């Protein structure tokens, strides 16, 4: 969740570090800092607050160095104060370290270090690493890299670290266990970052560090070994996105830009994957495992947050059309509850970033238990993409807004393709496959039609921006949409909201409904339409304010709802893609009217890479 940026080369380092930290602001943070090496000691500047304030605080004499580290912190251990901000230093001011992750045994290590004279100035788990490296350096005959390795062998937990030292002022040492790091390769210069977005302006050639690896970066070269100093050969990858994709392009917020990109991103998720004449789907990342998909007796889908909501929709799709039992698991629970997983199961992991800590741990747990594991991710080269047995990229492009929008609908689009693929493997006719795929192909145009109603949705949002609570209701395929709509509102507007299956309203939530309660009901034409209309009547009888998401051709709904947002009618399995768009816009505009920081909501981070 925190951001790491490092540079060593021939340019002034600090402008590169500050720019990189700004590129990572979308990940969420509460404090920031930089460190350089000068005159035989470490020079550090830290603040509690934004990178723009850090930039103003930098001393003029820091501006000439060609080696530096930067960090944005999302607080875990210790409050978001200046003294808890990174980089952290050792007692002698010779070592500076930035860290993403959590050191689980930090308290025990801290106690031992205090007993031999180390003085700590923060409440963080990270600071012990700087002091531990300092202690280990005493026993390495001046081998600073070995001191880092020895220190890391003593810690339990997750880390992505970058270290500089006055003992070795011509290098940056980085290491990873559970928290992503990427090395950027330039001409006589190297970069390090926790997210490739910080590097793309400077280089497209990158190397992804794997768990248990340590890399030493100089200006002209880098070497990679295991923590036990066994050499590792690395493959250079090319970044596939452009700098323009991480700019706002005239929109006031990244979130609104990404909502409006969805006609394009849905089309991108489909491009080259539909075989109309065969009524089938081609997914290159699954080409070699089609027999495994055909024989699987059960699918398990594991994910977190918005991706978990996509997984619920996927469950409905796959069970209806492929007739395979599906279980959807929170990744954070799956890894700890001793799940029953066999070699006859296939586990799907869904993650926008491909770095979500709990989902990555669930992947490893499932593989350890003998299951085939596949990924549905957005970020090419991410950990889940590398560690699974195959999978599908959603091709949504960089998603900067913390509240996921285009990644969600792209995940649903890929799950739709996956459903057709597995259904055709298990006997679906060419005719039925063609019918589904033809409708799927028309979704980008349908989404654009909904985006054209933005002004009307904005007006509804203004009317309800005062509300303290919201209730979201849906049935069938649209129950996960209700969950997702409520999550979007909570994330960015800080209004309490809950999503429920519409029929469950009578089992408790109905007690909350009065004239001050807005109730958003997804009431599209499907098998449960009449039941949803009955639920609307129950809300209306208690004077709740009803905002209905309904189809264009519904002539009944306006007699019962206070506000109606129209969407095109489509096949049931595609309804979540269509009906989620107005809920994204509603949440966005409510948050704007409330004056909230839409792209960087409080306490949240884009990619949750710690437990």
Buried (B, 14 or more C-beta within 10 A) or exposed (E): BBBBBBBBBEBBBBEBBBBBBBBBBBBBBBBBBBBBBBEEEBBBBBBBBBBBEBBEBBEEEBEEBBBBBBBBBBBBBBEBBBBBBBBBBBBEEBBBBBBBBBBEEBEEBBEEBEEEEBEBEBEBBBBBBBBBBBBBBEEBEEBBBBBBBBBBEBBEBBBBBBBBBBBBBEBBBBBBBBBBBBBBBBEEBBBBBBBBBBBBBBBBEBBBBBBBBBBBBBBEEBBBBBBEEEEBEBEEBEBBBEEEBBEEEEBEBBBBBBBBBBBBBBBBBBEEBBBEEEBBBEBEBBEEBEEBBEEBEBBBBBBBBBBBBBBBBBBBBBBBBBEBBBBBBBBBEBBEEEBEBEEEBBBBBBBBBBBBBBBBBBBBBBBEBEBBBBBBBBBBBBBBBEBBBBBBBBBBBBBBBBBBBBBBBBBBBBBBBBBBBBBBBBEBEBEBBBEBBEBBBEBBEBBBBBBEBBEBBBEBBEBBBEBEBBBBBBBBBBBBBBBBBBBBBBBBBBBEBBBBBBBBBEEEBBEBBEEEBBBBBBBBBBEBBEBBBEBBEBBBEBEBBBBBBBBEEBEEBEEBBBBBBBBBBBBBBBBBBBBBBBBBBBBBBBBBBBEBEBBBBEEBBBBBBBB
